[in-house]
Amino acid sequence: MKRRYKFTVRNLSRAGIRSSVRGMIALLLTGGMVATAYMEYGQAGKQIAVLGLLALLLALTGLYQGIRGLGEEDTYKGFPYMGCVLNGLVLLAFVGIYLLGTGW
């Protein structure tokens, strides 16, 4: 039987990898922030608010990097998709937290 080798010029998307890493960090920060606020009965303090802001900024820049990674030519799209999903989940979590805080 003849072996078939597939050679490709595709590489991993660096923007996609950065997006995925930022998404994982933002997700961990958001989860820690929510857990700490829950354990403190909503009185977690300014330090947790700063971590939340950092997570939000990471998610926004990660989503931007993921979208850039999807636009790159001759790259695998797995990391950019994963980064967009992770960062999108974090942003949705922040929208949910905001809506719960406003009583909507």
Secondary structure, 3 states (H helix, E strand, C coil): CCCCCCCCCCEECHHHHHHHHHHHHHHHHHHHHHHHHHHCCCCCCHHHHHHHHHHHHHHHHHHHHHHHHHHCCCEECHHHHHHHHHHHHHHHHHHHHHHHHHCC
